[in-house]
Amino acid sequence: PSVCLDGGARWAGPDMCSLRALCSGLPLRPLPENRGRCAGVPHAPVRTPGLSPTEEQLALRNALRYFPPDVQEQLAPEFAQELRLYGHIYMYRFCPNLEMKAYPVEQYPCRTKAAAAIMHMIMNNLDPAVAQFPQELVTYGGNGQVFSNWAQFWLTMSYLSQMTEEQTLVMYSGHPLGLFPSSPGAPRLVITNGMVIPNYSSRIEYEKLFAMGVTMYGQMTAGSYCYIGPQGIVHGTVLTVLNAGRRYLGVEDLAGKVFVTSGLGGMSGAQAKAAVIVGCIGVIAEVDGAALRKRYQQGWLMEVTNSLDHCIERLRYNSWPGLFYVGSLVDTDSRLVHELDTTGELLVDLGSDQTSCHNPFNGGYYPVQLGFAEAQSLMASDPAAFKGLVQESLRRHVSAINRLAQGNFFFWDYGNAFLLEAHRAGADVGKPGASKMEFRYPSYVQHIMGDIFSQGFGPFRWVCTSGDPQDLAVTDHLATSVLEEAISGGVNPAVKLQYMDNIRWIREAAKHQLVVGSQARILYSDQKGRVAIAVAFNQAIARGEIKAPVVLSRDHHDVSGTDSPFRETSNIHDGSAFCADMAVQNFVGDAFRGATWVALHNGGGVGWGEVINGGFGLVLDGTEEAEQKARMMLSWDVSNGVARRCWSGNRKAYEIICQTMQENSGLVVTLPHEDLRCDAWKHSNPTVTMWTMVA
């Protein structure tokens, strides 16, 4: 029988554990059966933290402190074995015997709507259809944790079920510190992940601290409970590829153009669907057969092959929308180089890489020299040898890209630290006379998305907590109507283009079956659009047109949410790209302007120690208070980053913030002096103007 407690004291019989039982605290008497790792689901690579014997004892003590003394004796040996076998104590025994998914919000036994909405979001992040390694509590990116162990999950659910409107739950890197008195206007949940003292925020130290259970890598929306499945990155990839076609190829229609990249995991899996939506030919390499099968079963892949000969034949005929290669992108690019050198044919137009290269030596990037299983074995048995092969593979990878780029092939870094890690591996990615943030190839933020952020556009998203697809359809209609009304009222051409791209996105979303997990949608919008959409949703809830609360959120990868010199802030050139004031101020500002929960993370996207980022969740429940919070918080959440870009010298951000100040008398922003926005800059440096430098 499955072990599940109702009220903390009895067997639940053969049925699955109920949500009420899940919220009753750790199941201790009796302990649940230790089923270990489940077969048939993907598992995280074995970690190699290199703990000393003293540190191993500390890791064990830290894990056992969640449990009373009378069960510690039984748990200690198995926790020690997990640490030895897997490099971390996940507490597999306590993985719930329950279908993990985002249940309709009214089914959660809570005292507040906000707590139930947070539970809905947490369980979506751990849904096996959504999560990359569900039993290891990893949502995406190879190491993006929701919690560090299953005890933390149980305790968090219990605290949320008890929470009132005058309490706030505090989370320290997955650990629920407890419920603390606060006020109804305060956040119900405050999350920090990976807040390590800067001098100790190295990759080596992280592995040890995570193994000891005292910090956690929350990626971006994994540890803030705001992930919505691959749809989130599908939309970003659609916009990226569309704008890459406009910028690099000078075309609006990508039919017949070839996009070659890698990855079908939690985030990179979006590339397959994005290629189909924009109409280009996508060739996507993936070494993990399980990840590829998952996307194929979800209907996201058109054709699968393990033959490069077949790939090349298909490219020459140029008559199909997508092909997915079981193998390494290094082999794919190398074969394309061979065809170029032997036949003179360049068979590819656009290229990138979406491996989890922020985590290259622990499963984020697999070396071309080894098969998948062989690589995993070497990673665990000889980390140094594995690292050497990864770096050799990166050098080969870049060499192939460089040769293709001599033709009319355009490559960009997708913000996954690919060029940074290739540089560290000694690959030829240097750019003469460049700053330490710049490489031969641009970040997609620098060349493709940077102007969007400067205008205040970024990945806004929402979740219908009823779980009803009809509610999502209502929100799609409302959001489309808001954007169409904005266009009819008159907007500048650049804003109109973004609105039109997003209207097209929403209209085609249902056709492309983008929902995986919760009933969620994403679109890129500016401040005006976000506020107007939020107000429309809240009023629809009040009228009963939407049956349950809607959670508003966004990717941390946004206008104001992230300070990341190799991605989100890579196009800020006043020397402040390595400063994290914006992300920290955003986290604090969202908290006291009405967010239901806020999160601040070290790491995310480009890796541990390389970025500070934050996010929020805001529950709309149809009340006037919810509308007021949405207006206040969403305005700050965008204008913070636009004002920062304005101060750094971005002309578009300057124009947007000046317009916003005209419309809102409460907003007063420090602007750069006129002489920095005109000819005075040329006198100090006659070879460059401010606007050509930053725009």
Secondary structure, 3 states (H helix, E strand, C coil): CCCCCCCCCCCCCCCCCCHHHHCCCCCCCCCCCCCCCCCCCCCCCCCCCCCCHHHHHHHHHHHHCCCCHHHHHHHHHHHHHHHHHHCCCCCHHHCCCCCCCCCCHHHCCCCCHHHHHHHHHHHHHCCCCCCCEHHHCEEECCCEECCCCHHHHHHHHHHHHHCCCCEEEEEECCEEEEEEECCCCCCCEEEEECCCCHHHCCHHHHHHHHHCCCCCCCCCCCCCCCCCCCHHHHHHHHHHHHHHHHHHHCCCCCCCCEEEEECCCCCCCHHHHHHHHHCCEEEEEECCHHHHHHHHHCCCCCCEECCHHHHHHHHHHCCCCEEEEECCHHHHHHHHHHHHHHHCCCCCCEECCCCCCCCHHHHHCCCCCCCHHHHHHHHHHCHHHHHHHHHHHHHHHHHHHHHHHCCCCEECECCCCHHHHHHHCCCCCCCCCCCCCCCCCCEHHHHHHHHHHHCCCEEEEEEECCCCHHHHHHHHHHHHHHHHHHHHHCCCHHHHHHHHHHHHHHHHHHHHCCCCCCEEEEEEECHHHHHHHHHHHHHHHHHCCCCCCEEEEECCCCCCCEECCCCCCCCCCCCCCCCCHHHHHHHHHHHHCCCCEEEEEECCCCCCCCCEEEEEEEEECCCHHHHHHHHHHHHHHHHHHHHHHHHCCCHHHHHHHHHHHHHCCCCCCCCCCHHHCCHHHHHHCCCCCHHHHHC
